[in-house]
Structure formats: structure tokens, C-alpha cells
């Protein structure tokens, strides 16, 4: 956790009044990658890494936001009739405000100061943590009752329609509705979710490859989504009015593979098989079958690497190192891809040795110095009390 007393003092010095602090977590996805925008299943956990928005209402309709990480301030008029992106971090803030207003919420002006412990570009969803913390702060300042699922959907629209990143709902949903000590099994079509316990015999260990991706407005992520949509369009000729790859089973896909080009077939195969892996993984966790869960994590990674092609050389090295170490039940890439972090499920007694060995081995193989941390699933967005 950052020094929240310092955040409050900085806010008071900058704006002259005391703020309320809103915390929204990043996330690690245990299994279920790129299935969310295909109406499928995912299993993320909220992290204790989070973005904190210090906020106090204004008497006008001006939104003024300062980023401590970048030491930059931006100012927006909520009454601007033609808000447009400027293609920097502030688009996430302004986009959320724009979408909240379009959803029918009359906002007041707000002064904001932001700080974060979520590593940016690492695949731990720093963008969703930023969006959700700001959205929660803006609604609270306006005195609006907060529906967490509606907030998640609004933040997703901000990223889709204002920022230009065609992400699914997973990141914003888990940032809003995370449950301490549990992952969430989320149906991204119905938005039904159930908490799945993480057995204390194992720990989640995240390793940052230090290869950072930039997804906003980027072609690779959106190209994967277009491949899925193209696959659905072609498969409709044989399967009828399917809405998404969620509606296609592995046997159906293979029976009609002749309708798809080779690349589209592989993209669709990842999604269809990944959905099955998520369902099986939830069942395994619920009965404490960590071995099966780890096996499914490994299979998920192979599919991401070979069929969806969203890995990179450095992440391949990390996963290869991890999967061979004692006490490792499973290891895979997590996040949108093209860099970022891996997530491993490690027997609790082996965590210390795992963290030291994977860091040293990766450093020797790549020359990069990774960040390695064990983490426990955290709660979703909320207000943090600061007494000083």
C-alpha cells in the first residue's frame, strides 16, 4: 500500500481541502485469456496492488486530475460538447466521466489526485484499476448510489469507445467485485459470478517479465478480436445464428474447420478450448484439486502461445523456467499478451525457493531483472479510511 497519509497531505496542499480515498485493485487472471470479449468464462482474482484516487467535489463542472506517477495535471470541462481523446493517460479518466454522463448521471466537478502500485504495462490491468477508482470517486462525489456491475460496464465502455481499446468486461468487473481470498468465476455473457476459494496449500506468484506492452489503440489485441468475429461470421453458415465463440464447442469447431482459414481456425480453437478449461478449473478449485488446476494452467499457456500467438520470447523463457521448478503446480502468461507477467500456482512451502530461483534463472537467460511477488486475492473497489 502506498503512503496514504502522504497522498492526503499532497491533496490538501494542492487543492486546499481534505479528500476521500477510493481504492480499486488490479488483477491477475488465473485462467481464461481473451475469452471475455467472446462471451466466455474467465477466472481472475483482484490484487492488493491498486490505484488510489483522492477526490473532493467542486462547486462547478470542472474535472481537475493530477497523476503523482507522472507528475502531470489535466483539466476538463464536463460541459464540453465534443470531448475528444488526447491519447495519453488522462483519456481513461475523461472517458469514464464522459460515459457516466452518457449513462444519465449528472456529475459535479471534482479535484482528483491519483497514485498507484499496479505496474503499468505488465498485464495486471492498471487501466481498469484507474478507470474504476475514478468512476467510484466521481459517483461518490455526485452523491449517486453505486451499482458495482453497472460501474464495471461503464468503465469498459470508456475503454472501448473513448480510449479505443476493445477490451472485454473481465478487468473492470473483477476490480469492482473482487472477493478477498477468492478468485471469481465469471460468465461474461450473463455477468453471473461465483467466488472460488484459493486453497491455502498453494500461493499465487506473479513474475513481471519487464517486457511492457501497450494495448490502447494497438493493432495486435484488436486484430485477435477481429479474428474471433470473423470466425463467428463464417461458422454461422453451418451452425445458425450463434452470437459468439461461447456458442461453439470443440467438436463443432473441428467439424466445420474447412470454413475457416488456418489462422482464424487457430484463433477460434484457443477460445473454444479455453472456455472448457476455465469451467474445469473452477470445478478443480472447488474440490481442492490443485494438480488438475495446474495442468489446466499449463495447457492454457500452450494454447495462448501456439494458437492465439500472444506470447513473446521473454515470457516463453519465464514459463519454461517456472514449469520445471519443484513445487510448481502450473504456470502461464496472464493478461492481454505481448509481454507483461506470468502467474504460477506454487505449493506454499516452495514459494521462497521458487521466487529466488526464477528470478536468478530469468536474469541469467535474458539479462532482465524481473519483479517477483507472492500475492493473496483482495477485495474490489471501495473507500479507504485515513485517520491522520
N, C-alpha and C positions, 0 to 999 in steps of 0.2 A: 504494500500500500504506500502511496506517496505521502509526503508530509502535508496533511490536510490543514494543519494549523498555518503552515506557510501559504497554502493556497488561499485560505481565508484572509490572511494579512495582506497578501498581494491584491486580492479583490478589493478590500477596504481601502487600500492605498490608491488603487486605480480609479475606483468608482465612488468612494465615499460612503458606502453603506455595507451592511453585513449580508452575505448571500446564504442561500440554501444550497446544499451539495447533493447532486444527483450522480449516482454511480451506475454504469452499465458495463457488463463484462464482455470480454472477447470470448472466443470459444475454440475448442478443439473438436474436430469431428472424428469420432472413433471408427465409423464405417458408414458408407453411403455417400459417395462423392459424385457430384453433378446429377444426382437423381432428383434433387428438389425441384428444378425447373422442368422436370419431366413428370410431375405429379406423383413422384415416387416416395420412397421411405428413406429416412436419414436417422442417424443416432449421434447427435452432438452432446457435449457437456459444456456448460458455462465454466469459465476460468476465474481464478482470483486476480488475473490481470484484467484491468478495467480502465475505462475512460471516466473521468470525473468532470462534471460541468457545474461550476459555481455560478449561481444565477440569482438575479434580483430584478423585479419588474420596474419598468419605467412608466412615466405618465404619458408618453407619446407612442408612436408606432415605429420607432427606430430599433433595429436589432444590431447591437454592437458586440463583437466577439473577439476575444484575444486568445491566441494559442501560445501557451508557455513553451511548448516544444519547439515552435518555430519563431517565437518572439515576434509575432505579427498580429496586427489588428485589422479587422474588416468591419465595415458598417453598411447596413442595408436598410432600405425603407420598405416596410411591409405593405405600403400602399403603392409601390412601384407597379404600374400596369403591365410592364413587359420584363419581368425578371429573366435574366439570361445567365448561363454558366460562364465562369471566367477560367475554368479548367485548373483550379487548384483546390486545396483542402477545404476552402470555405464553401465550395459547391455543395458539400454534404450537409453543412449547416443550413444554408439558404434553401436547398432543395427540400429539407424536412419542413421548414417554415412554410414554403410555398404549398406543399402537399397537405399540410394540416389545414391551411386556409381553404384550399380547394375541397377538402372534406367537410367543410362547413363550420370550422372552429374559428371564432373571431379572437385572434391573439392580441396581446398587448406587447408593446416594446419591452425588450429585455436586455440587460447587460450580462454578458457571459465571459467567464474565463475557463479555459479548457486545459486539462493536463491528463496524461495517460501513462499507463505502464504496459500497454499492449504493443509489442514490437510491430512497427509498420512494415507492410510488405512481406510478412512472414507466413501468411496463410492462417492467422489466428483471428481474423475478422476485425481488424482495427476500424474499418469503415463502419460496420454495423454498430460497434460499441460507441462510436462518435455519434452516429445518427440517433440511436436510442437514448443516449444520455441527454442529447439536446432536445429531442422530442418530448421526453419526460419533463425536462425543465420548462419548456415553453408551455406545455399544457398546465403544469402546476402553477406557473406564474399567472396564467389566464384564469385560474380557478375552474378548469374543466375537469370533470371526472375522467379518470384514465382507465380505458379498456386496453389491457396489455396486448391482446391479439390484434385489435384494431390499430394500435400503435405500431406493432411489427409490420402490418400490411402497408401502413402509410410510409414508414421508413423504407420499405422495399420499393414502393413507387417512386420515392425520391431518388433512389439509386438507379432505378430503371429509366425513369422519364426525365429526370433533371441532370443527373451525372452522366447517364448514358451507358451504364454497366448493367447488362441484362441478367442480373443475379436472380436466384430463386429466393424462397422465403426463409430458408433454414437459419441463416446468420442472425437476422433480426428477431426471429421467433425465439431462438434459444437465449439471446441477450435479454429479451423481455421476460421469458418464462422459465429460465433455468431453475433447477432444484438442487440444493446442496446435497453432496454425496451421491448423486444420481446422474446418469445420462438420461436424455429424453428420446424415446422412440416416437418420431413424428411422421404422421401421414400428411404429406404436403398437399394432397388434394382436399381432404376434409378438414385439415388442421387439427385433427384429434391427436392428442399426445398422451403418452403414459410414461411415468418415471420408472427407470430400470436401475436397480441398485448396482453399485460397483463393489464387488467383493473385496473386503479389506485384505485378503491374502495377496492382492496384486495392487500395483500402483500404475498410474498413467505417467509416462515420462515423455516429455516433448523435447526435441532437439531442433534447434534453428540452424539450418544449413548455411546461413548468412548469404545465400543467393536470393536476392529480393525480386519479387515480381511486381509489375504494375498492371493491374487488371482494368482500371477505369478507362473506358473508351478504347481498350485494346482489342486487337483482332482475334487472338487465339481463343479466348474464352467464348466470345460471341460466335466464332466460327464453329465451335463444338455444339453450341445450342442450335445453330442453323442446320447442322448435320442431322441432329435428332428430329427437328421439324421436317426436314426433307424425307427422312426415313418414315415418319408417320404418314406423310402425304402419299408416299409410294405404297405403303402397306395397306392403306385404306382401300385400294383397288381389290384386294383379296379378303381383307378382314372386316370391311364395313366401316362405319363411322366411329373409329377409335379416336379418342381425344389426345392421347399422349402415349409414350412408350410404356407408361404404367399399365396400359391395357393389353400389352403384348407379353406372352410367355416365351421362354427359351425355345420350346418345340415349335411354336407358331413362327418365331423369327427364322429358325433354320429351315422350316418347310417352305418359306417364301423368300429365302435369301437371294434367289435369282432375280427378284425385283429391285435389288439394291446393288449399287456399285460396291467395290471391295472396301473402300474407306468408310462409306456410310454403314455398311454391314458391321464393321468392327466397332464403330461408334455406338451403334444401337445395341450390339451384343454386350458391351460394357454396362450400359444402363439396365438392360433386362436382367442380366445375371447379378448385377449389384443389388437390385431390389430384392432378389431372392436371398442374397447374403445378409442383408440387413434384417430381414424377418427372422432368419435362422439365428443371427447373432443375438437378437433380443431374447429369443427363447433360451439360448445358451446362458446368457447372463442371469436370467430369472431363476435358473436352477443351479447357478454357481459353477457351470461347466466352462472354466476358463480356457482349457485346452482347445475345445471346439471354437470358442470365440477367437482365440489367437490364430488358429488355422484359417478362419474366415478373413481375418485382417490380412494375412499373407496373400490369400487368393485375390482379395480386393486390390492390393498393390500391383500384383502381376497384371490384372485387367487394366488398371489405370496406365501402367507403363506400356503395355503392348497393344491394347485395343483402343484406348482413349488417347494415348500418347501425350500425357500431360506431365510426365516426369522430366528430369534433366540429369546430367551425368553426376553432379554432386549428390543429389538426393538418392540416386541409384547406389552410390557408394555407401551413404549412411544406412540405408535399409539393409544392404548386404552385410555390413558390419554388425548391425543390431540383431538380425535374424540368426546369426551364428553364435551369439553370446549366451552363456549359461543363465538360466532363469528367465529368458525372454520367451513369452508365450506367442507374441505376434508383433509385427512392425510394418508400418505403411506410411506413405505420404499422406498428409492431411491438408485440406484447403483446395483452392482453385487450381493449383498446379504451377508448373514452370518455375519451380524454386520453393522457398518457404520452409516449412517444418515437416518433420516426421513425428509420428506418435507411436509409442511402443507400450504394450502391456507387459509389465515386468513383475515377477514374484517379489514380494515386499523385501524379503531377506537379501535379494540380489541387487537391489536398486543402487546402493552406493558403489559397488564394483562396476555395475553397468555404466553408470554416469561417468566414472573416471576412464574406463576403457574405451567407450565410444568416442569420447572427446579426444583422447590421445590418438586413437587409430584414424579418426577422420582428419585430424590435424596433419598426421604423417602422410596421409594419402593425397590431400588436396592443398595443404598449406593454409587452409582456412581455420579459424578458431571459433568453434561452434558455441552457442549458448545452450546449456542443458539444464532442465529443471523438472523435478517431480511436482505433480500438482494434484489437487483434490477438486472435484466438481463443486462449483459455487452457486449461489442463488442469482436470480436475474435482477433486473433493474430495480432501483429503489433509492430512497433518500438516506443519506448518511448523516448521523448526528455528530457535530463537532462542538465540544463544550467550551473550548477556550475562547 
